[in-house]
Amino acid sequence: MLFKFNRNSSLKYLNNASLRNLLSVVPQKIDLFAGNVIENIAIGDYEPNMQQIISICTQLGIIDFIEALPEGFQTYLGENGASLSGGQKQRIAIAKALYRNPEILILDEATSSLDSASEQYVQRTIDLLRMQKKTIIIIAHRLPTIRKTDQIIVLDKGKVVEEGSHTEMMIANGHYANLWKQQFGDDDLTSLMIPSFYKS
């Protein structure tokens, strides 16, 4: 599920190091290391930008829970973030990805452990990135997560079976519409057929 990458250049001309610098990935399986909150967000940065970290955490709606930890941002998280819930770990991982200020952000089921309120914070963050002309690739089974994207690609057994905007594919009443009906019922076929997210 894609937001466009507007850089007028082909990825085939980028070497691996340059491509890695463009990308941040939030995988399905979150791996945090046994450090504090700052070290996990600004990993590899020996002089972390606290203003940037606080801004990102506020944007993601995790500033309150971090400040409520015994030592705030200096709190030791334990091996693989043992002291955090699944949703908290996911948002720390998203904060880590955003700290790098990537041109391309890949979210692989990155909101699967979030409640609806937390997911809304992440969605607003995606909206802000979109306005900054960033590219976001979202891999998801929870369809509301991708409803506003410019382009949705439906895969079945590794093959592309349908693509288009949410509205286009709801009207087509194919694979995507069937998946939507399975999750939300027939009533949403009309009530949720809204225009796709604005394009650049």
C-alpha positions, 0 to 999 in steps of 0.5 A, spaced: 500 500 500 503 505 497 504 513 498 508 516 492 516 516 492 517 523 488 524 523 486 525 523 479 530 518 479 530 510 479 532 506 485 536 502 480 541 507 480 542 507 487 547 503 491 545 499 497 548 504 502 544 510 499 538 506 499 539 504 506 540 511 508 533 513 504 529 507 508 526 506 515 523 499 516 518 497 522 518 490 522 512 485 524 517 482 530 519 488 534 526 487 537 529 492 542 535 492 545 537 492 553 538 500 553 534 506 555 528 509 551 533 514 548 538 509 546 533 505 543 530 511 539 536 514 537 540 508 536 547 509 533 547 516 535 552 518 540 549 525 541 541 524 541 537 530 539 532 530 545 528 536 542 527 531 536 525 525 540 520 529 544 517 531 538 516 524 535 514 521 542 509 527 542 506 526 535 506 518 536 502 519 543 507 516 547 510 521 551 506 521 557 507 513 558 515 514 557 515 520 562 511 516 567 516 510 567 521 510 573 526 514 570 523 517 564 527 517 558 533 514 562 529 508 564 532 501 562 527 497 558 530 490 559 532 485 554 527 486 548 523 491 551 521 486 557 518 492 561 513 494 555 507 492 552 506 490 545 503 496 543 508 500 547 514 496 543 511 498 536 510 505 538 518 505 540 520 502 534 516 507 530 519 512 533 526 509 532 524 509 524 522 516 524 528 519 528 532 517 522 527 522 518 527 517 512 525 518 505 521 512 505 518 509 511 516 501 511 510 499 516 510 491 516 503 490 520 506 496 525 500 497 528 497 490 529 498 491 537 495 498 538 488 499 540 484 504 536 486 510 540 494 509 539 493 507 532 489 514 530 496 517 533 500 513 528 495 515 522 496 522 524 503 521 523 503 518 517 498 524 514 504 529 516 509 525 513 505 524 507 504 532 507 512 532 507 512 528 500 515 522 504 513 515 501 510 510 506 509 503 504 504 499 509 503 492 509 497 490 513 491 486 514 487 491 518 484 495 512 482 501 515 490 502 516 490 503 508 484 506 506 487 513 505 493 511 501 494 513 494 494 506 491 492 499 494 495 493 492 492 486 493 496 480 493 494 473 493 499 467 494 504 472 492 501 475 486 498 482 484 490 480 483 487 487 484 490 495 485 487 502 485 484 506 491 479 504 496 474 507 492 475 504 486 476 497 488 470 498 493 466 500 486 469 494 482 466 489 488 472 484 487 477 481 492 478 488 496 471 489 497 470 482 499 475 483 504 472 489 506 465 486 507 468 480 511 471 485 516 465 490 516 459 487 513 455 490 507 453 496 510 460 499 509 460 498 501 457 505 501 458 509 507 465 508 507 466 509 499 470 516 500 475 519 496 482 517 496 487 521 500 489 527 497 495 526 492 501 530 491 
